[in-house]
């Protein structure tokens, strides 16, 4: 980088990348939390359905 402007641009780029990466990490953590919550809800609903209806064998779900 031969000019002072290049160094300034590189510094600005580094700051922008750092901010973008920090935002991405925050979003991925939020996504992971929501995915975990969804999995917990799914499992709870499956358990509630099994308690309500009993276990259903796969073969019993086929049309006759």
N, C-alpha and C positions, 0 to 999 in steps of 0.2 A: 504494500500500500504506500505509494510514493508521496501522497499529499496529505496535509493535515485534515482536509475534508473527508478523505477516505477513512481516517481513524475515527472521526466523529460519526460517520455513517455506520461504521462497524460497531461502535459503542451503542448507537441508537438501535441497531438491529439486535444486538445482544439483549438489550433491555426489553425490546418488543418480544423476542423469543422467550425470555424468562417469564414475562407476563402471560403470554399465550400458554406456555407449559404449565404454569401455576393454575390457570383457569381450567385447562384440560384435566389436570390431576383432581381438582376440586369436583369437576363434573363427573369424572369416572368414579370417585368415591361416592358421590350422591347416587349414581346409577347402580353401583354395587349394593348400597344400602337398600335402595328400592327393589332391586332384584331379590335380595335376601328376604325382605318383607313379603314380597309376592310369593316366594317359595314357602315361607311360613304359613301364609294365608291359604295357599293351595293345599298344603299338608293338613291343616286344621279342617278345611272343608271336606277333604277326602275322608278324614277320620270321622267327622260328623255324619257324613253320608253313610259310611259303613255302620256306624252305630244305629242310624235311623232305619236303614234298609237291609242290613246284614251283608255279608260278603256275597258277591254275585260272580259266579264262574263265567269265564269268557264264553264258553259254549252256550250258555243260557241267553246271551245277548243276540244271537243270530236269529234272523227271521225264519219261521217254519213254513 
